[in-house]
């Protein structure tokens, strides 16, 4: 299924390569990522691009995370919030062409408000006792992506586009209970002090954005 989705994303890239037009002629643009609203961390993601010259621009995605489907199985969630930021440099392959390459760094933070049993005075992940209380559990991720993408015009004047992109990179994730020293949180068979969700993992960004030229 994932392979099929990636192939669908690559089709517009091939179509864009066939175009003879030199590409969009704009200096500033804004974007919206609708698929970010359907991720496990529900995110309102917006972006902005500023072209310093025809073949090079600075680009940034920034999003507000207003809810999350993570850590909701036990029914003890009191909501979540956070943010993500992804600054990047964008290199167009032929001046103002539709194809681009984009090195990108990112940072993401999500804080969950929970009411659950929290282990106290933990030694190697084993608590001396547990206490039912409200606390905050924070997830953080940061890393680097290399992205290839293409703009597909939706208007004759080249002011509105679909931006299809696909990338590969690495991310490092870490999690912790906020302001609760020497504690451990058992969430489904393992604790945060020995957390299987922590460490380095591959990052595969892929999706589509709606881009609107503003200047």
ABEGO torsion letter per residue (X at the ends): XAAAAAAAAAAAAAAAAABABAEBBBABBBBBBAAAAABABBBBBBBBBBBABAABBBBBBBBBBABBABGAAAGABAEBBEBBBBBBBBBBABEABABBBBBBBBBBBBBBBBBBBBBBGBBGGBBABBBBBBBBBBBBBBEBBBBBBBBBBABAAGABBBBBBBBBBBBBBBBBBBGBBGBBBBBGGBBAABBAABEBBBBBBBEBBBBBBAX
